[in-house]
Amino acid sequence: MMKAKASLMLVSAMTAGSLLSGCVVEPAPPQQPAPVAEVMPPPPATGYRWVKGHYRWEGNHWQWVPGHWRPV
């Protein structure tokens, strides 16, 4: 009797969970804007290379990350 009651509760919970769950489809982010034209400054010292700027998705908009010099 106890086993049947537990099975019925489990089936009821699984049925309720599947009926009440929904499928949320997140809309696609807007298209990435055109790259920003950057003027590459002279390197701070030898042994550095230029990393071009790029856009990064910030939850609800594209954020420009400027280029920078990085040690090799």
PQR file of N, CA, C, O and H, with PARSE charges and radii, in Angstrom:
ATOM      1  N   MET A   1       0.833  -1.191   0.000 -0.4000 1.5000
ATOM      2  CA  MET A   1       0.000   0.000   0.000 -0.0000 2.0000
ATOM      3  C   MET A   1       0.878   1.256   0.000  0.5500 1.7000
ATOM      4  O   MET A   1       0.635   2.202  -0.750 -0.5500 1.4000
ATOM      5  N   MET A   2       1.891   1.242   0.848 -0.4000 1.5000
ATOM      6  CA  MET A   2       2.776   2.402   0.956 -0.0000 2.0000
ATOM      7  C   MET A   2       3.562   2.595  -0.331  0.5500 1.7000
ATOM      8  O   MET A   2       3.803   3.724  -0.758 -0.5500 1.4000
ATOM      9  H   MET A   2       2.088   0.474   1.457  0.4000 1.0000
ATOM     10  N   LYS A   3       3.967   1.469  -0.956 -0.4000 1.5000
ATOM     11  CA  LYS A   3       4.730   1.532  -2.195 -0.0000 2.0000
ATOM     12  C   LYS A   3       3.866   2.105  -3.319  0.5500 1.7000
ATOM     13  O   LYS A   3       4.348   2.898  -4.128 -0.5500 1.4000
ATOM     14  H   LYS A   3       3.772   0.552  -0.608  0.4000 1.0000
ATOM     15  N   ALA A   4       2.612   1.714  -3.371 -0.4000 1.5000
ATOM     16  CA  ALA A   4       1.696   2.204  -4.407 -0.0000 2.0000
ATOM     17  C   ALA A   4       1.447   3.696  -4.223  0.5500 1.7000
ATOM     18  O   ALA A   4       1.377   4.441  -5.200 -0.5500 1.4000
ATOM     19  H   ALA A   4       2.221   1.070  -2.714  0.4000 1.0000
ATOM     20  N   LYS A   5       1.315   4.130  -2.983 -0.4000 1.5000
ATOM     21  CA  LYS A   5       1.084   5.548  -2.694 -0.0000 2.0000
ATOM     22  C   LYS A   5       2.306   6.385  -3.094  0.5500 1.7000
ATOM     23  O   LYS A   5       2.163   7.467  -3.664 -0.5500 1.4000
ATOM     24  H   LYS A   5       1.373   3.525  -2.189  0.4000 1.0000
ATOM     25  N   ALA A   6       3.497   5.879  -2.794 -0.4000 1.5000
ATOM     26  CA  ALA A   6       4.726   6.585  -3.154 -0.0000 2.0000
ATOM     27  C   ALA A   6       4.878   6.645  -4.668  0.5500 1.7000
ATOM     28  O   ALA A   6       5.289   7.669  -5.213 -0.5500 1.4000
ATOM     29  H   ALA A   6       3.613   5.000  -2.331  0.4000 1.0000
ATOM     30  N   SER A   7       4.549   5.550  -5.348 -0.4000 1.5000
ATOM     31  CA  SER A   7       4.625   5.532  -6.813 -0.0000 2.0000
ATOM     32  C   SER A   7       3.641   6.522  -7.414  0.5500 1.7000
ATOM     33  O   SER A   7       3.978   7.234  -8.359 -0.5500 1.4000
ATOM     34  H   SER A   7       4.215   4.718  -4.906  0.4000 1.0000
ATOM     35  N   LEU A   8       2.436   6.574  -6.879 -0.4000 1.5000
ATOM     36  CA  LEU A   8       1.423   7.509  -7.371 -0.0000 2.0000
ATOM     37  C   LEU A   8       1.870   8.953  -7.156  0.5500 1.7000
ATOM     38  O   LEU A   8       1.681   9.797  -8.032 -0.5500 1.4000
ATOM     39  H   LEU A   8       2.163   5.995  -6.111  0.4000 1.0000
ATOM     40  N   MET A   9       2.458   9.239  -6.006 -0.4000 1.5000
ATOM     41  CA  MET A   9       2.944  10.596  -5.742 -0.0000 2.0000
ATOM     42  C   MET A   9       4.083  10.957  -6.691  0.5500 1.7000
ATOM     43  O   MET A   9       4.147  12.085  -7.180 -0.5500 1.4000
ATOM     44  H   MET A   9       2.612   8.554  -5.294  0.4000 1.0000
ATOM     45  N   LEU A  10       4.979  10.012  -6.956 -0.4000 1.5000
ATOM     46  CA  LEU A  10       6.094  10.253  -7.861 -0.0000 2.0000
ATOM     47  C   LEU A  10       5.595  10.514  -9.277  0.5500 1.7000
ATOM     48  O   LEU A  10       6.048  11.452  -9.934 -0.5500 1.4000
ATOM     49  H   LEU A  10       4.927   9.096  -6.559  0.4000 1.0000
ATOM     50  N   VAL A  11       4.670   9.695  -9.744 -0.4000 1.5000
ATOM     51  CA  VAL A  11       4.113   9.884 -11.087 -0.0000 2.0000
ATOM     52  C   VAL A  11       3.371  11.212 -11.160  0.5500 1.7000
ATOM     53  O   VAL A  11       3.475  11.919 -12.162 -0.5500 1.4000
ATOM     54  H   VAL A  11       4.302   8.934  -9.210  0.4000 1.0000
ATOM     55  N   SER A  12       2.629  11.561 -10.125 -0.4000 1.5000
ATOM     56  CA  SER A  12       1.902  12.836 -10.097 -0.0000 2.0000
ATOM     57  C   SER A  12       2.868  14.015 -10.140  0.5500 1.7000
ATOM     58  O   SER A  12       2.633  14.984 -10.862 -0.5500 1.4000
ATOM     59  H   SER A  12       2.544  10.986  -9.310  0.4000 1.0000
ATOM     60  N   ALA A  13       3.938  13.938  -9.380 -0.4000 1.5000
ATOM     61  CA  ALA A  13       4.921  15.023  -9.362 -0.0000 2.0000
ATOM     62  C   ALA A  13       5.607  15.152 -10.712  0.5500 1.7000
ATOM     63  O   ALA A  13       5.820  16.265 -11.195 -0.5500 1.4000
ATOM     64  H   ALA A  13       4.128  13.150  -8.794  0.4000 1.0000
ATOM     65  N   MET A  14       5.952  14.030 -11.325 -0.4000 1.5000
ATOM     66  CA  MET A  14       6.601  14.082 -12.637 -0.0000 2.0000
ATOM     67  C   MET A  14       5.648  14.633 -13.698  0.5500 1.7000
ATOM     68  O   MET A  14       6.060  15.406 -14.563 -0.5500 1.4000
ATOM     69  H   MET A  14       5.779  13.127 -10.933  0.4000 1.0000
ATOM     70  N   THR A  15       4.385  14.240 -13.635 -0.4000 1.5000
ATOM     71  CA  THR A  15       3.399  14.740 -14.595 -0.0000 2.0000
ATOM     72  C   THR A  15       3.201  16.239 -14.416  0.5500 1.7000
ATOM     73  O   THR A  15       3.182  16.985 -15.395 -0.5500 1.4000
ATOM     74  H   THR A  15       4.050  13.612 -12.932  0.4000 1.0000
ATOM     75  N   ALA A  16       3.055  16.679 -13.183 -0.4000 1.5000
ATOM     76  CA  ALA A  16       2.879  18.116 -12.924 -0.0000 2.0000
ATOM     77  C   ALA A  16       4.108  18.893 -13.371  0.5500 1.7000
ATOM     78  O   ALA A  16       3.984  19.971 -13.952 -0.5500 1.4000
ATOM     79  H   ALA A  16       3.070  16.073 -12.387  0.4000 1.0000
ATOM     80  N   GLY A  17       5.282  18.362 -13.107 -0.4000 1.5000
ATOM     81  CA  GLY A  17       6.510  19.037 -13.519 -0.0000 2.0000
ATOM     82  C   GLY A  17       6.618  19.170 -15.021  0.5500 1.7000
ATOM     83  O   GLY A  17       7.027  20.215 -15.527 -0.5500 1.4000
ATOM     84  H   GLY A  17       5.383  17.486 -12.634  0.4000 1.0000
ATOM     85  N   SER A  18       6.256  18.126 -15.738 -0.4000 1.5000
ATOM     86  CA  SER A  18       6.355  18.197 -17.198 -0.0000 2.0000
ATOM     87  C   SER A  18       5.273  19.091 -17.785  0.5500 1.7000
ATOM     88  O   SER A  18       5.511  19.755 -18.794 -0.5500 1.4000
ATOM     89  H   SER A  18       5.923  17.277 -15.327  0.4000 1.0000
ATOM     90  N   LEU A  19       4.092  19.126 -17.182 -0.4000 1.5000
ATOM     91  CA  LEU A  19       3.017  19.977 -17.697 -0.0000 2.0000
ATOM     92  C   LEU A  19       3.251  21.450 -17.385  0.5500 1.7000
ATOM     93  O   LEU A  19       2.861  22.320 -18.164 -0.5500 1.4000
ATOM     94  H   LEU A  19       3.899  18.587 -16.362  0.4000 1.0000
ATOM     95  N   LEU A  20       3.881  21.731 -16.259 -0.4000 1.5000
ATOM     96  CA  LEU A  20       4.080  23.117 -15.851 -0.0000 2.0000
ATOM     97  C   LEU A  20       5.381  23.717 -16.365  0.5500 1.7000
ATOM     98  O   LEU A  20       5.586  24.928 -16.282 -0.5500 1.4000
ATOM     99  H   LEU A  20       4.198  21.024 -15.627  0.4000 1.0000
ATOM    100  N   SER A  21       6.255  22.878 -16.894 -0.4000 1.5000
ATOM    101  CA  SER A  21       7.510  23.422 -17.420 -0.0000 2.0000
ATOM    102  C   SER A  21       7.251  24.022 -18.791  0.5500 1.7000
ATOM    103  O   SER A  21       6.415  23.541 -19.555 -0.5500 1.4000
ATOM    104  H   SER A  21       6.089  21.894 -16.961  0.4000 1.0000
ATOM    105  N   GLY A  22       7.982  25.076 -19.079 -0.4000 1.5000
ATOM    106  CA  GLY A  22       7.819  25.737 -20.371 -0.0000 2.0000
ATOM    107  C   GLY A  22       9.144  25.811 -21.090  0.5500 1.7000
ATOM    108  O   GLY A  22      10.205  25.603 -20.501 -0.5500 1.4000
ATOM    109  H   GLY A  22       8.661  25.467 -18.458  0.4000 1.0000
ATOM    110  N   CYS A  23       9.068  26.102 -22.344 -0.4000 1.5000
ATOM    111  CA  CYS A  23      10.267  26.253 -23.159 -0.0000 2.0000
ATOM    112  C   CYS A  23      10.424  27.732 -23.474  0.5500 1.7000
ATOM    113  O   CYS A  23       9.580  28.318 -24.151 -0.5500 1.4000
ATOM    114  H   CYS A  23       8.206  26.271 -22.823  0.4000 1.0000
ATOM    115  N   VAL A  24      11.492  28.330 -22.990 -0.4000 1.5000
ATOM    116  CA  VAL A  24      11.745  29.745 -23.231 -0.0000 2.0000
ATOM    117  C   VAL A  24      12.785  29.853 -24.337  0.5500 1.7000
ATOM    118  O   VAL A  24      13.891  29.323 -24.225 -0.5500 1.4000
ATOM    119  H   VAL A  24      12.178  27.853 -22.440  0.4000 1.0000
ATOM    120  N   VAL A  25      12.412  30.545 -25.405 -0.4000 1.5000
ATOM    121  CA  VAL A  25      13.335  30.751 -26.516 -0.0000 2.0000
ATOM    122  C   VAL A  25      13.801  32.192 -26.467  0.5500 1.7000
ATOM    123  O   VAL A  25      13.010  33.117 -26.653 -0.5500 1.4000
ATOM    124  H   VAL A  25      11.514  30.975 -25.496  0.4000 1.0000
ATOM    125  N   GLU A  26      15.089  32.381 -26.214 -0.4000 1.5000
ATOM    126  CA  GLU A  26      15.645  33.730 -26.132 -0.0000 2.0000
ATOM    127  C   GLU A  26      15.844  34.271 -27.542  0.5500 1.7000
ATOM    128  O   GLU A  26      16.366  33.568 -28.408 -0.5500 1.4000
ATOM    129  H   GLU A  26      15.732  31.630 -26.062  0.4000 1.0000
ATOM    130  N   PRO A  27      15.430  35.518 -27.779 -0.5600 1.5000
ATOM    131  CA  PRO A  27      15.621  36.074 -29.124  0.2800 2.0000
ATOM    132  C   PRO A  27      17.105  36.240 -29.449  0.5500 1.7000
ATOM    133  O   PRO A  27      17.938  36.421 -28.560 -0.5500 1.4000
ATOM    134  N   ALA A  28      17.408  36.176 -30.724 -0.4000 1.5000
ATOM    135  CA  ALA A  28      18.799  36.328 -31.162 -0.0000 2.0000
ATOM    136  C   ALA A  28      19.260  37.757 -30.902  0.5500 1.7000
ATOM    137  O   ALA A  28      18.465  38.688 -31.034 -0.5500 1.4000
ATOM    138  H   ALA A  28      16.732  36.029 -31.446  0.4000 1.0000
ATOM    139  N   PRO A  29      20.534  37.952 -30.534 -0.5600 1.5000
ATOM    140  CA  PRO A  29      21.029  39.318 -30.315  0.2800 2.0000
ATOM    141  C   PRO A  29      21.057  40.088 -31.632  0.5500 1.7000
ATOM    142  O   PRO A  29      21.144  39.485 -32.702 -0.5500 1.4000
ATOM    143  N   PRO A  30      20.984  41.416 -31.562 -0.5600 1.5000
ATOM    144  CA  PRO A  30      21.063  42.200 -32.791  0.2800 2.0000
ATOM    145  C   PRO A  30      22.411  41.992 -33.474  0.5500 1.7000
ATOM    146  O   PRO A  30      23.400  41.607 -32.850 -0.5500 1.4000
ATOM    147  N   GLN A  31      22.414  42.260 -34.767 -0.4000 1.5000
ATOM    148  CA  GLN A  31      23.640  42.063 -35.538 -0.0000 2.0000
ATOM    149  C   GLN A  31      24.752  42.956 -34.999  0.5500 1.7000
ATOM    150  O   GLN A  31      24.513  44.084 -34.567 -0.5500 1.4000
ATOM    151  H   GLN A  31      21.611  42.573 -35.274  0.4000 1.0000
ATOM    152  N   GLN A  32      25.951  42.434 -35.034 -0.4000 1.5000
ATOM    153  CA  GLN A  32      27.116  43.170 -34.537 -0.0000 2.0000
ATOM    154  C   GLN A  32      27.373  44.394 -35.420  0.5500 1.7000
ATOM    155  O   GLN A  32      27.351  44.278 -36.645 -0.5500 1.4000
ATOM    156  H   GLN A  32      26.145  41.518 -35.385  0.4000 1.0000
ATOM    157  N   PRO A  33      27.616  45.573 -34.817 -0.5600 1.5000
ATOM    158  CA  PRO A  33      27.909  46.768 -35.606  0.2800 2.0000
ATOM    159  C   PRO A  33      29.235  46.629 -36.361  0.5500 1.7000
ATOM    160  O   PRO A  33      30.026  45.719 -36.113 -0.5500 1.4000
ATOM    161  N   ALA A  34      29.445  47.560 -37.283 -0.4000 1.5000
ATOM    162  CA  ALA A  34      30.701  47.571 -38.039 -0.0000 2.0000
ATOM    163  C   ALA A  34      31.859  47.879 -37.089  0.5500 1.7000
ATOM    164  O   ALA A  34      31.680  48.612 -36.117 -0.5500 1.4000
ATOM    165  H   ALA A  34      28.802  48.299 -37.484  0.4000 1.0000
ATOM    166  N   PRO A  35      33.038  47.330 -37.360 -0.5600 1.5000
ATOM    167  CA  PRO A  35      34.189  47.606 -36.493  0.2800 2.0000
ATOM    168  C   PRO A  35      34.525  49.100 -36.462  0.5500 1.7000
ATOM    169  O   PRO A  35      34.334  49.813 -37.448 -0.5500 1.4000
ATOM    170  N   VAL A  36      35.017  49.547 -35.339 -0.4000 1.5000
ATOM    171  CA  VAL A  36      35.422  50.939 -35.167 -0.0000 2.0000
ATOM    172  C   VAL A  36      36.828  51.090 -35.744  0.5500 1.7000
ATOM    173  O   VAL A  36      37.704  50.260 -35.502 -0.5500 1.4000
ATOM    174  H   VAL A  36      35.172  48.968 -34.539  0.4000 1.0000
ATOM    175  N   ALA A  37      37.028  52.166 -36.513 -0.4000 1.5000
ATOM    176  CA  ALA A  37      38.363  52.424 -37.070 -0.0000 2.0000
ATOM    177  C   ALA A  37      39.260  52.924 -35.945  0.5500 1.7000
ATOM    178  O   ALA A  37      38.969  53.941 -35.315 -0.5500 1.4000
ATOM    179  H   ALA A  37      36.316  52.840 -36.710  0.4000 1.0000
ATOM    180  N   GLU A  38      40.337  52.216 -35.699 -0.4000 1.5000
ATOM    181  CA  GLU A  38      41.261  52.587 -34.628 -0.0000 2.0000
ATOM    182  C   GLU A  38      42.593  53.038 -35.218  0.5500 1.7000
ATOM    183  O   GLU A  38      43.064  52.496 -36.219 -0.5500 1.4000
ATOM    184  H   GLU A  38      40.573  51.390 -36.210  0.4000 1.0000
ATOM    185  N   VAL A  39      43.180  54.027 -34.586 -0.4000 1.5000
ATOM    186  CA  VAL A  39      44.530  54.454 -34.948 -0.0000 2.0000
ATOM    187  C   VAL A  39      45.473  53.738 -33.987  0.5500 1.7000
ATOM    188  O   VAL A  39      45.382  53.905 -32.771 -0.5500 1.4000
ATOM    189  H   VAL A  39      42.798  54.467 -33.773  0.4000 1.0000
ATOM    190  N   MET A  40      46.375  52.943 -34.545 -0.4000 1.5000
ATOM    191  CA  MET A  40      47.286  52.167 -33.717 -0.0000 2.0000
ATOM    192  C   MET A  40      48.424  53.074 -33.247  0.5500 1.7000
ATOM    193  O   MET A  40      49.224  53.526 -34.065 -0.5500 1.4000
ATOM    194  H   MET A  40      46.449  52.807 -35.533  0.4000 1.0000
ATOM    195  N   PRO A  41      48.508  53.347 -31.933 -0.5600 1.5000
ATOM    196  CA  PRO A  41      49.606  54.179 -31.429  0.2800 2.0000
ATOM    197  C   PRO A  41      50.925  53.408 -31.495  0.5500 1.7000
ATOM    198  O   PRO A  41      50.924  52.190 -31.669 -0.5500 1.4000
ATOM    199  N   PRO A  42      52.032  54.106 -31.359 -0.5600 1.5000
ATOM    200  CA  PRO A  42      53.315  53.399 -31.376  0.2800 2.0000
ATOM    201  C   PRO A  42      53.420  52.454 -30.175  0.5500 1.7000
ATOM    202  O   PRO A  42      52.837  52.719 -29.123 -0.5500 1.4000
ATOM    203  N   PRO A  43      54.156  51.363 -30.329 -0.5600 1.5000
ATOM    204  CA  PRO A  43      54.277  50.411 -29.217  0.2800 2.0000
ATOM    205  C   PRO A  43      54.997  51.036 -28.031  0.5500 1.7000
ATOM    206  O   PRO A  43      55.861  51.894 -28.212 -0.5500 1.4000
ATOM    207  N   PRO A  44      54.650  50.615 -26.820 -0.5600 1.5000
ATOM    208  CA  PRO A  44      55.300  51.164 -25.634  0.2800 2.0000
ATOM    209  C   PRO A  44      56.770  50.757 -25.534  0.5500 1.7000
ATOM    210  O   PRO A  44      57.578  51.482 -24.954 -0.5500 1.4000
ATOM    211  N   ALA A  45      57.111  49.613 -26.091 -0.4000 1.5000
ATOM    212  CA  ALA A  45      58.498  49.111 -26.076 -0.0000 2.0000
ATOM    213  C   ALA A  45      58.586  47.972 -27.079  0.5500 1.7000
ATOM    214  O   ALA A  45      57.572  47.534 -27.621 -0.5500 1.4000
ATOM    215  H   ALA A  45      56.454  49.024 -26.562  0.4000 1.0000
ATOM    216  N   THR A  46      59.781  47.500 -27.321 -0.4000 1.5000
ATOM    217  CA  THR A  46      59.915  46.339 -28.200 -0.0000 2.0000
ATOM    218  C   THR A  46      59.358  45.115 -27.484  0.5500 1.7000
ATOM    219  O   THR A  46      59.351  45.058 -26.254 -0.5500 1.4000
ATOM    220  H   THR A  46      60.605  47.855 -26.881  0.4000 1.0000
ATOM    221  N   GLY A  47      58.896  44.144 -28.250 -0.4000 1.5000
ATOM    222  CA  GLY A  47      58.349  42.931 -27.647 -0.0000 2.0000
ATOM    223  C   GLY A  47      56.862  43.020 -27.370  0.5500 1.7000
ATOM    224  O   GLY A  47      56.338  42.219 -26.596 -0.5500 1.4000
ATOM    225  H   GLY A  47      58.902  44.191 -29.249  0.4000 1.0000
ATOM    226  N   TYR A  48      56.167  43.968 -27.976 -0.4000 1.5000
ATOM    227  CA  TYR A  48      54.720  44.093 -27.819 -0.0000 2.0000
ATOM    228  C   TYR A  48      54.062  43.892 -29.170  0.5500 1.7000
ATOM    229  O   TYR A  48      54.638  44.227 -30.205 -0.5500 1.4000
ATOM    230  H   TYR A  48      56.592  44.619 -28.604  0.4000 1.0000
ATOM    231  N   ARG A  49      52.843  43.341 -29.160 -0.4000 1.5000
ATOM    232  CA  ARG A  49      52.087  43.224 -30.402 -0.0000 2.0000
ATOM    233  C   ARG A  49      50.707  43.836 -30.194  0.5500 1.7000
ATOM    234  O   ARG A  49      50.189  43.861 -29.078 -0.5500 1.4000
ATOM    235  H   ARG A  49      52.375  43.069 -28.319  0.4000 1.0000
ATOM    236  N   TRP A  50      50.118  44.329 -31.282 -0.4000 1.5000
ATOM    237  CA  TRP A  50      48.827  45.013 -31.231 -0.0000 2.0000
ATOM    238  C   TRP A  50      47.692  43.995 -31.277  0.5500 1.7000
ATOM    239  O   TRP A  50      47.669  43.126 -32.148 -0.5500 1.4000
ATOM    240  H   TRP A  50      50.539  44.309 -32.189  0.4000 1.0000
ATOM    241  N   VAL A  51      46.762  44.101 -30.351 -0.4000 1.5000
ATOM    242  CA  VAL A  51      45.550  43.283 -30.331 -0.0000 2.0000
ATOM    243  C   VAL A  51      44.421  44.193 -30.797  0.5500 1.7000
ATOM    244  O   VAL A  51      44.115  45.192 -30.146 -0.5500 1.4000
ATOM    245  H   VAL A  51      46.781  44.808 -29.643  0.4000 1.0000
ATOM    246  N   LYS A  52      43.793  43.844 -31.942 -0.4000 1.5000
ATOM    247  CA  LYS A  52      42.742  44.689 -32.505 -0.0000 2.0000
ATOM    248  C   LYS A  52      41.536  44.744 -31.572  0.5500 1.7000
ATOM    249  O   LYS A  52      41.269  43.807 -30.819 -0.5500 1.4000
ATOM    250  H   LYS A  52      44.041  43.032 -32.470  0.4000 1.0000
ATOM    251  N   GLY A  53      40.817  45.854 -31.638 -0.4000 1.5000
ATOM    252  CA  GLY A  53      39.595  45.992 -30.866 -0.0000 2.0000
ATOM    253  C   GLY A  53      38.503  45.079 -31.410  0.5500 1.7000
ATOM    254  O   GLY A  53      38.570  44.627 -32.553 -0.5500 1.4000
ATOM    255  H   GLY A  53      41.033  46.615 -32.250  0.4000 1.0000
ATOM    256  N   HIS A  54      37.507  44.817 -30.588 -0.4000 1.5000
ATOM    257  CA  HIS A  54      36.404  43.944 -30.998 -0.0000 2.0000
ATOM    258  C   HIS A  54      35.163  44.276 -30.179  0.5500 1.7000
ATOM    259  O   HIS A  54      35.242  44.963 -29.161 -0.5500 1.4000
ATOM    260  H   HIS A  54      37.452  45.185 -29.659  0.4000 1.0000
ATOM    261  N   TYR A  55      34.026  43.783 -30.633 -0.4000 1.5000
ATOM    262  CA  TYR A  55      32.782  43.944 -29.890 -0.0000 2.0000
ATOM    263  C   TYR A  55      32.582  42.745 -28.975  0.5500 1.7000
ATOM    264  O   TYR A  55      32.901  41.612 -29.336 -0.5500 1.4000
ATOM    265  H   TYR A  55      33.962  43.224 -31.460  0.4000 1.0000
ATOM    266  N   ARG A  56      32.044  43.012 -27.772 -0.4000 1.5000
ATOM    267  CA  ARG A  56      31.712  41.967 -26.809 -0.0000 2.0000
ATOM    268  C   ARG A  56      30.231  42.129 -26.451  0.5500 1.7000
ATOM    269  O   ARG A  56      29.764  43.246 -26.230 -0.5500 1.4000
ATOM    270  H   ARG A  56      31.785  43.933 -27.479  0.4000 1.0000
ATOM    271  N   TRP A  57      29.504  41.030 -26.394 -0.4000 1.5000
ATOM    272  CA  TRP A  57      28.088  41.065 -26.037 -0.0000 2.0000
ATOM    273  C   TRP A  57      27.961  41.268 -24.532  0.5500 1.7000
ATOM    274  O   TRP A  57      28.498  40.485 -23.748 -0.5500 1.4000
ATOM    275  H   TRP A  57      29.883  40.122 -26.573  0.4000 1.0000
ATOM    276  N   GLU A  58      27.250  42.322 -24.130 -0.4000 1.5000
ATOM    277  CA  GLU A  58      27.116  42.678 -22.712 -0.0000 2.0000
ATOM    278  C   GLU A  58      25.689  42.469 -22.212  0.5500 1.7000
ATOM    279  O   GLU A  58      25.131  43.353 -21.563 -0.5500 1.4000
ATOM    280  H   GLU A  58      26.814  42.959 -24.766  0.4000 1.0000
ATOM    281  N   GLY A  59      25.102  41.332 -22.500 -0.4000 1.5000
ATOM    282  CA  GLY A  59      23.776  41.019 -21.982 -0.0000 2.0000
ATOM    283  C   GLY A  59      22.642  41.516 -22.851  0.5500 1.7000
ATOM    284  O   GLY A  59      21.753  40.739 -23.198 -0.5500 1.4000
ATOM    285  H   GLY A  59      25.556  40.614 -23.028  0.4000 1.0000
ATOM    286  N   ASN A  60      22.647  42.807 -23.218 -0.4000 1.5000
ATOM    287  CA  ASN A  60      21.574  43.343 -24.059 -0.0000 2.0000
ATOM    288  C   ASN A  60      22.080  44.316 -25.118  0.5500 1.7000
ATOM    289  O   ASN A  60      21.273  44.939 -25.809 -0.5500 1.4000
ATOM    290  H   ASN A  60      23.369  43.438 -22.936  0.4000 1.0000
ATOM    291  N   HIS A  61      23.384  44.460 -25.261 -0.4000 1.5000
ATOM    292  CA  HIS A  61      23.937  45.347 -26.294 -0.0000 2.0000
ATOM    293  C   HIS A  61      25.387  44.954 -26.587  0.5500 1.7000
ATOM    294  O   HIS A  61      26.026  44.254 -25.801 -0.5500 1.4000
ATOM    295  H   HIS A  61      24.039  43.954 -24.700  0.4000 1.0000
ATOM    296  N   TRP A  62      25.888  45.416 -27.725 -0.4000 1.5000
ATOM    297  CA  TRP A  62      27.288  45.191 -28.095 -0.0000 2.0000
ATOM    298  C   TRP A  62      28.138  46.305 -27.506  0.5500 1.7000
ATOM    299  O   TRP A  62      27.801  47.481 -27.647 -0.5500 1.4000
ATOM    300  H   TRP A  62      25.368  45.984 -28.363  0.4000 1.0000
ATOM    301  N   GLN A  63      29.224  45.955 -26.854 -0.4000 1.5000
ATOM    302  CA  GLN A  63      30.136  46.920 -26.243 -0.0000 2.0000
ATOM    303  C   GLN A  63      31.482  46.823 -26.950  0.5500 1.7000
ATOM    304  O   GLN A  63      32.040  45.733 -27.079 -0.5500 1.4000
ATOM    305  H   GLN A  63      29.498  45.000 -26.739  0.4000 1.0000
ATOM    306  N   TRP A  64      32.012  47.970 -27.413 -0.4000 1.5000
ATOM    307  CA  TRP A  64      33.305  47.979 -28.092 -0.0000 2.0000
ATOM    308  C   TRP A  64      34.430  47.865 -27.075  0.5500 1.7000
ATOM    309  O   TRP A  64      34.467  48.614 -26.099 -0.5500 1.4000
ATOM    310  H   TRP A  64      31.559  48.855 -27.309  0.4000 1.0000
ATOM    311  N   VAL A  65      35.339  46.939 -27.297 -0.4000 1.5000
ATOM    312  CA  VAL A  65      36.544  46.776 -26.478 -0.0000 2.0000
ATOM    313  C   VAL A  65      37.695  47.303 -27.325  0.5500 1.7000
ATOM    314  O   VAL A  65      38.019  46.701 -28.349 -0.5500 1.4000
ATOM    315  H   VAL A  65      35.310  46.330 -28.089  0.4000 1.0000
ATOM    316  N   PRO A  66      38.323  48.410 -26.929 -0.5600 1.5000
ATOM    317  CA  PRO A  66      39.366  49.000 -27.768  0.2800 2.0000
ATOM    318  C   PRO A  66      40.610  48.113 -27.872  0.5500 1.7000
ATOM    319  O   PRO A  66      40.880  47.273 -27.013 -0.5500 1.4000
ATOM    320  N   GLY A  67      41.354  48.334 -28.958 -0.4000 1.5000
ATOM    321  CA  GLY A  67      42.606  47.606 -29.157 -0.0000 2.0000
ATOM    322  C   GLY A  67      43.647  48.035 -28.129  0.5500 1.7000
ATOM    323  O   GLY A  67      43.542  49.104 -27.527 -0.5500 1.4000
ATOM    324  H   GLY A  67      41.135  49.016 -29.656  0.4000 1.0000
ATOM    325  N   HIS A  68      44.651  47.185 -27.940 -0.4000 1.5000
ATOM    326  CA  HIS A  68      45.685  47.495 -26.952 -0.0000 2.0000
ATOM    327  C   HIS A  68      46.968  46.737 -27.299  0.5500 1.7000
ATOM    328  O   HIS A  68      46.963  45.791 -28.086 -0.5500 1.4000
ATOM    329  H   HIS A  68      44.736  46.317 -28.429  0.4000 1.0000
ATOM    330  N   TRP A  69      48.042  47.176 -26.696 -0.4000 1.5000
ATOM    331  CA  TRP A  69      49.330  46.503 -26.868 -0.0000 2.0000
ATOM    332  C   TRP A  69      49.462  45.411 -25.821  0.5500 1.7000
ATOM    333  O   TRP A  69      49.125  45.617 -24.655 -0.5500 1.4000
ATOM    334  H   TRP A  69      48.045  47.944 -26.056  0.4000 1.0000
ATOM    335  N   ARG A  70      49.951  44.249 -26.237 -0.4000 1.5000
ATOM    336  CA  ARG A  70      50.134  43.121 -25.324 -0.0000 2.0000
ATOM    337  C   ARG A  70      51.562  42.600 -25.470  0.5500 1.7000
ATOM    338  O   ARG A  70      52.062  42.467 -26.587 -0.5500 1.4000
ATOM    339  H   ARG A  70      50.224  44.081 -27.185  0.4000 1.0000
ATOM    340  N   PRO A  71      52.224  42.302 -24.344 -0.5600 1.5000
ATOM    341  CA  PRO A  71      53.578  41.741 -24.439  0.2800 2.0000
ATOM    342  C   PRO A  71      53.542  40.377 -25.131  0.5500 1.7000
ATOM    343  O   PRO A  71      52.611  39.592 -24.950 -0.5500 1.4000
ATOM    344  N   VAL A  72      54.566  40.124 -25.916 -0.4000 1.5000
ATOM    345  CA  VAL A  72      54.629  38.844 -26.653 -0.0000 2.0000
ATOM    346  C   VAL A  72      55.127  37.745 -25.754  0.5500 1.7000
ATOM    347  O   VAL A  72      55.248  36.600 -26.188 -0.5500 1.4000
ATOM    348  H   VAL A  72      55.322  40.762 -26.063  0.4000 1.0000
TER
END
